[in-house]
């Protein structure tokens, strides 16, 4: 029955025009970034390499390749995609309540837990498809437009150079990690959705929480760095970057296939999983007892 | 006849407000059971408890001889319901809505079967139109099709004639009677309209402020053996004298101005009228008062 419910949920999601807003938005943003970098890529790279231009000559043409553009796109886009995920997941239960169909759904021979889980997994499938779409545009599109070379990643004042044959698996891992991060947002939006009978409230609440924690994270003051940030999901949502930071030998040579701090990646993954479990547990326990009056 | 539905001592509070208060009733197999009460009497809350949308504070619900709390899935598989408005997925077509509710009820049906179902409610021609383009009456009919698609034994309809035009009301009423009489389905139909119930229900309950006021067969409640007979006459002095000398004195229950109310079998109205004519008493009107309606209004109006 669970898979039947999941199929129904996916059918409902992809029958709504609003679902495709996110896909259109991602396509537009990616194309805009690619267009901008095609015309003014050098200026963009100079923002990061300002402090290093005196030390050595920067090979802009080599740096500005498809992989580099894709990382730049991910940097810009993954901050905003949670808003698009909230648009769908925040409407999952509250939208049904608002439409009046929640009472029909809950009066069928399925458990309330099954309803929540099917909606959660439907959101997860939506997130995954959104990321596949993003990968198609951001990675495949950029490779076609800019070609391939070694990937140069800037980490504050440090440079990480990854050989082109060592790059693709990192993108795959980064997209999987981003899926986990966005699924956390979907679980949170779904939780807010359980508490509300109108569609807008949970979407706005999710967006507000993401904005608040992002600001707290960006303040970089000790009071938050030591207390909130280590456990804030917005901190760990950026964990995907870790796949592009590599270990180096004593001579400064990149070690192929390495990750600079795998423990931090595992921690981020576990924290995000913990949040997902927490949000789902709250959703199910509240929804099981909820009087459906809508 | 066996009881399909038994409700015992059902109570639901919302904070201090008792929406349903110690309600007990039973519905027999194959009957249309009217669930009557003013708006806000507790009908929808009771129905929502029957559909497990609201958890009762106390009391028991047994459906098909099994406790609802312990056999929820099994019981709900055999119930079809339209609760309040027939809200459906507006962005989907009628056939897509129907397929969703059939699948959720645990059955697989072909498109041909779905079309046949839509045909029974007169919507086959609009099967592929989005529900947002439907009129209220069409939504009501589609809601009924969704409730019937899995061939349930018990059908619960909450105010099914709300928002319908007179033709729609008549169609809905005929469909309800057909389901009961031809297909032997059991129907619990809520309404705030007594005359609607009179036309389609076999038994009924009247509730007010969450409490049961009266329950029984419609024929017995609306057409009791002893009726209240009301007489209006300008000759009230002469009538008082006549009554004092005859057996009708024991039947007189109320006298106010030119209105007299008696309690006796309706079959004796002509006999009573004959005596009035012979005594030369002028009669403005004489006939039975719908006692249930009077009773319903007196109990349910503030």
Interface residues (C-beta under 8 A of the other chain):
Chain A: X1 X4 X5 X8 X11 X12 X15 X16 X17 X99 X100 X101 X103 X104 X105 X106 X107 X108 X109 X110 X111 X289 X291 X292 X293
Chain B: X48 X51 X52 X53 X54 X55 X72 X73 X74 X76 X77 X79 X81 X83 X84 X85 X87 X88 X89 X90 X91 X92 X96 X100 X101 X103 X104 X105 X106 X146
